[in-house]
Amino acid sequence: MALGRLEIFSTDGPVENFILEKETTAIGRSIGNDLVLDRNGVSRYHVAIVSKDQQTTIEDLESVNGTYIDGLRVNPHEPRILRGGEEIQIGDLRLVFHPSTDFDTTIANLAIATQQIEAEGFRLELEGPYIAVAPGAHGPAALRIINTSSRPEHFSIQVEGIPKEWVRLDRTELDLPAGEDIQIGASFRPLRRSDTTPGEYKVVFKVRSQSYPDRFTEVTTKLHILQYNGFGAALGNSLAEGTKNLQLYVHNQGNGPLSLNFYSHNPALHIDITPPHITLKAGERQTITGQIRPKRPHWFGKPRQHKYVIVSRSLDAAGFQVPLEGSYLEKPSMPTWAPLMALATFFLAAAVVIGIALVIFSSGGDDDNNGSQDATGQPVVQSFSVASPEVIWNEPFRVAWVTEAAANVTLTVER
């Protein structure tokens, strides 16, 4: 079973393909390697490619001149994941990795269409690109120039139909002896940007010889660019409080439309996101708003902080999710000093009521006393009588009297 394919480009030979059939493929200059590259700049044991658990990695084996992936040197013994389309530089060779899903594993039986164009004094042959290319990945092609004239010739090559930064040629100017041919490698790599529109592009290779500088010979091919999806999301305010709205910023980083939905769950909070579903155009940005409120607000006490998570999920086959954590500060409905103020007000009101009652009761008692004194005035003897007009010494006799406002009565007898 083929685990992938390496496309090998050199400056002085045809494009070669190597099928990765082993879990570990050793590459280097020594004959003990699975893929022998007897070239200057290639170490005896240069790199190893490992395919395991549906993942392919490449590891530099402390090579002298290093291994470069897309122009960046990799550290020795630090595996680097290969996803497809990476350009691997080993010495003066350029290798492009293709996973097994990108090509027919029985490549020996794959019919590769080659375009041939005859011109005055030379012939063009164009192969590829063989696969549809995702932005950021590589799609190789090969242009062969055969000098059919009887004299040496100078050729120049240019590519039209796509932005210049999408394609790289091994060379754009060359001298070719009579009767010889040369292959120029072309690597298509559309930029991974939202303005790289997916679809089919007509690519034109234009070649002219020095003998006929005003005459271009064209050979065309088609480059199919795939759609890729990607998006970013960020919270505008990681700490929300009170009635302030939640803000979520989303950005479609892909080159095609993308539908997203948003949801959140927290047992202590109501989180309403508006709108819950959107479709973004390529490169479009939007701000999503939401409201947060507690399910059971508390009236008094200290502020409480709740953690919540907003999940943004793409509605494509990947179903990619971006969880974002935020905090909500729930403040009590009443200020902290409100209970103390209410209690103090209660006691103050009670004191006032008691004070008023005491004043009223005291005033009532004083009024009764004042009335009695006003009615009676000074003590008065209203009547006094003796039972007999004459009394005998040392004999008892009866006396009667009636007094008013008198606490004590003193009776004096004189002879």
Secondary structure, 3 states (H helix, E strand, C coil): CCCEEEEEECCCCCCEEEEECCCEEEEECCCCCCEECCCCCCCCCCEEEEEECCEEEEEECCCCCCEEECCEECCECCCEEECCCCEEEECCEEEEEEEHHHCCCCHHHCCCCEEEEEECCEEEEEECCCCCECCCCCEEEEEEEEECCCCCEEEEEEEECCCHHHEEECCCEEEECCCCEEEEEEEECCCCCCCCCCEEEEEEEEEEECCCCCCCEEEEEEEEECCCCCEEEEECCCEEECCCCEEEEEEECCCCCEEEEEEECCCCEEEEEECCEEEECCCCEEEEEEEEEECCCCCCCCCEEEEEEEEEEECCCCCCEEEEEEEEEECCCCCCCHHHHHHHHHHHHHHHHHHHHHHHHHHHHHHHHHHHHHHHCCCEEEEEEECCCCCCCCCCCCEEEEEECCCCCCCCCCC
